[in-house]
Amino acid sequence: MPALETTGAVRCNNPDYITMKPQHIPSLEFDKIVTSRSLAKSLGGTLPSARQRVGLLGGSFNPAHAAHYQISTDALKKLNLDEVWWLVSPQNPLKDTKEMAPLSARVASALLLNKHPRIRITTIESQLESVYTSNTLSTLTARFPKVEFVWLMGADNLSQISLWRNWPEIFRSVKIAVFARPGYSLQAAASKAAQRFKHTRISENLSHNLCNVQGPAWILIHGHQSKLSSTKIRNGHKVGKNS
C-alpha cells in the first residue's frame, strides 16, 4: 500500500512537533476505497505530520471516561508525545456486542469528555475496517512511515494481551507504554507478554526517550491511577435507572 504524504502546520516548543488542525467530528460514514481524504476525515481533521510522535489509545470507549483522559495526558507529558489518538473501535472482538453502544454514541461521549487540543478522537479503525490491533498498526505504520507511533494501554490489558490476534507483532511493530492500574501492576509484570519481552523493557526513568530507542521496546509507567472502567460506569448507570 502507498505511503501517504503528511501535512505541515504550526510548530510548538518541541522542535519535532507539528500539530494538526483543530479537531472536527470524525467521519461516521466510510468510503469503500481508503484514500488520504477518507483517512483525514476519520481522523477528525488532517493527516499527521512527518516526524510526529503519536500515541495510540485503542478501545471501545463505551463510554469514554476520565481514566482514558488521564492516561492520554500522562502519555503526552511523560513520553514527550505530540498527539494522542483515541481509536474508537468499531467492535472489540473480545467483548460482547449486546451492551455495545453505537459508534456514533461512543464517539460523542469521547468528544464530550475531551477538552485537550492534542488529544484527537478518531474513527480510523472503521475506515480501515480493522477490529484487530495488529492489523491497525500494520496499516498505520505502512501508510505513515515517517510518523513515530506508540501504543498506549493500561496494565489490565497487558495482562491479557496474549489473547489478542498476532500479539507479538504489536510489540515488534511499535513502542509500547503500559500505564499502571490499581490491582494489576504485579499481574501485568508477571504476564506472558511481559515475560516474553522482558529483555526489551526500559526503565521508567527513560520514558521521555522511549520514541528514540531502537525497538522493540516497552515501558511500565506509574502515574495517576484510576479504578474507573467503562463496565463500572455502565453498571452504575443500570443501578441508577433501576433505583
FENTAHU-V495105 format. One record per backbone hydrogen bond with DSSP energy under -1.0 kcal/mol. CO is the residue of the C=O (numbers start at 1). NH is the residue of the N-H. E is the energy in kcal/mol with one decimal. If there is no record, write none. Layout:
BEGIN
co nh e
CO NH E
CO NH E
END
This chain:
BEGIN
co nh e
10 19 -2.0
14 17 -2.2
17 12 -1.0
35 39 -2.3
36 40 -2.3
37 41 -2.2
38 42 -1.8
39 43 -1.2
40 45 -2.2
41 27 -1.9
41 44 -1.3
42 123 -2.8
44 24 -2.9
48 7 -1.0
49 52 -1.8
52 148 -2.7
53 82 -2.6
53 83 -1.8
54 150 -2.3
55 85 -3.3
56 152 -3.0
57 87 -2.4
59 89 -2.8
65 69 -1.5
66 70 -2.6
67 71 -2.4
68 72 -1.9
69 73 -2.5
70 74 -2.6
71 75 -2.4
72 76 -2.3
73 77 -1.7
74 78 -3.4
75 79 -2.1
83 55 -2.8
84 120 -3.3
85 57 -2.9
86 88 -1.2
86 122 -2.3
87 59 -1.4
92 95 -1.9
97 100 -1.2
102 106 -2.0
103 107 -2.7
104 108 -2.0
105 109 -2.0
106 110 -1.7
107 111 -2.6
108 112 -2.2
109 113 -1.7
110 114 -2.5
116 119 -1.5
118 84 -2.2
120 86 -3.2
122 88 -1.7
123 127 -1.7
124 128 -2.2
125 130 -2.8
132 136 -2.2
133 137 -2.8
134 138 -2.0
135 139 -2.2
136 140 -2.7
137 141 -2.5
138 142 -1.2
139 143 -2.5
140 144 -2.4
143 4 -3.4
144 147 -1.7
146 51 -2.3
148 54 -2.7
149 175 -1.1
150 56 -3.1
151 177 -2.9
153 179 -2.6
154 157 -1.1
154 158 -1.3
155 159 -1.6
160 163 -1.9
161 164 -2.1
164 167 -1.3
166 169 -1.2
167 170 -1.1
167 171 -1.1
168 172 -1.5
169 173 -2.0
170 174 -1.5
175 151 -2.9
176 219 -1.7
177 153 -1.9
178 221 -3.4
179 155 -2.3
181 184 -2.3
184 188 -3.0
185 189 -2.3
186 190 -1.4
188 191 -1.4
191 195 -2.3
192 196 -2.3
193 197 -2.2
195 198 -1.1
197 200 -1.6
200 218 -1.5
203 206 -1.9
204 207 -1.7
206 209 -1.9
207 210 -1.5
209 212 -1.5
209 213 -1.0
217 176 -1.8
218 202 -2.7
219 178 -3.4
221 180 -3.0
229 233 -2.0
230 234 -2.5
231 235 -2.7
232 236 -2.5
233 237 -2.0
234 238 -1.9
235 239 -2.1
236 240 -2.2
237 241 -2.1
238 242 -1.8
END
